[in-house]
């Protein structure tokens, strides 16, 4: 009889050599480590190389890609920043991290001269995302805002309000046509983005100055729209697990008539399903109240300089180069990232790559902003948990629940 | 993630020690100490130190974002944990997943172990194939099951003719998570039970057969009692693991639809909210739960007792 032995695996811990960024020698360019979300088109890599070359041997920007998920990016960065790791020089901060990173003193404030340049050059929405306590803490590199995407073969005139859109969808459902409204209903940051867009569009806010919770009738109106959609035939059966990617896929599969999503869906549809792409059109984010312009939660990234960087001055110079309009145009044309500099919106090559440029510009001027607080991670978790699943929102108590949970989340001693 | 309690089988009772040691015995002891020493130091460094550090952190208000506000606050964090409804909800979710998934794993694992034990031909192949799910990386397994269950891309909703999305509902999500856990961990259970089956002497079973016992009677009256130590160890290992469930839920939906486990809560508090004090308190409480489970199994049911040792 043969006996089989179970082999045990010995995992040898590999020791990684730590590369000291640079010595104090005056010879050779300084290496600046840039940590950023993965950019597949290669436009970040090209810009990093060009800026390094243009510095005349002063610095060399080394690109380091983080995970695709914003939560994971934050966890990776925070772990190193909190440990005083000097190997990060430039970091791409999601727009909702500004207050937190500034309060924890993980990033340097932007110097006055560069701040003045940003304020004169960029659109108001992106500037505001990088501002905390009247000071800029990051240099906006790209922005993002959701539009309404719809099928023009099913919907000849795009709806302008949420109420009208849901009615249109129900009407399509009655006729047995594709009718879903694809929107981010999963319990994650996208749910907060949706809720905040609705609250801001209703003319309200979630947090006021000094972290006061100002949840009120506008939040109720927002929650009621979410509930109405979730319990209507307009809701995709997968609404509770839908994030940006799933919404994009469902629209491309032809199941939906409407989609609320970022502009990446435009190119994605051309690649995935040209038949759907041919019928795809765009319109402004729907209004909550007919008389109020929509205010859509701004996305995008700002570049901050780590407080532990050994070369903050060079890093700011590098950031200035990386975010100059010529580079932003490349990021937009090649990579689809919405620019933050106002002038780019009139560049013909950009307009061609971004047919919806005027809508984007308008929504970055009349914008919505997620709560700016150092405890944003806690607040957004509280919002997500209070509103998920959207079909179970209770109209009578949702305002109280939200207010209590958000207040709780702002104290250090509450489990959420 | 969390530090699991390891149930060390108590060493065989030492004979009464001789007072006087020979020169040779003393030398051997010194050698033994030298041999064990490095391992002990490593254990202290990688296990004891983090646990003690977590205990200290759990007694503080400590937040990565607000280092200036750190201070000692005694047992307040534990008070926050035990008074939070979300904590007890998560305990309930964890218990539901643990009890159901380990029960199913036990029944299926026993069947699988019997098949592997009795396989007449291709024994190695049967055992190898049965172990494949256990060899797959947990995250990969969770992703493939998540895709299999999702309405648009998966084969399971099509197979069952579902019109709704199972992962949009609490019940469907629990079923999906438990199926994943069962699929992934049954082979490990089977392996531990197979070792127990080897303890059952064939002569006993043959004698029972001669006496006219049916197959079921032989299994219940002879095989199971003789396997008891192995069964308890298998159940103990799997229960401890299942109670710390994290990867599957994290991949499926990060705890949405009312499936958040204690480990998920712990992760959210520590790594998303960066609240080290409160998060460490959750870790320590989870550690105590796990230790309690181990204690109940070992002291209550006699898991880890020497084979045949009837308490």
Interface residues (C-beta under 8 A of the other chain):
Chain A: X2 X4 X6 X71 X75 X78 X82 X100 X103 X104 X186 X187 X188 X237 X238 X239 X240 X241 X246 X249 X250 X253 X255 X374 X375 X377 X378 X381 X388 X389 X412 X413 X414 X415 X416
Chain B: X61 X63 X64 X65 X66 X67 X69 X76 X77 X80 X81 X84 X86 X87 X124 X127 X150 X151 X152 X163 X164 X165 X167 X168 X169 X191 X253 X254 X255 X256 X257 X265 X268 X269 X271 X272 X273 X274 X275 X277 X278 X282
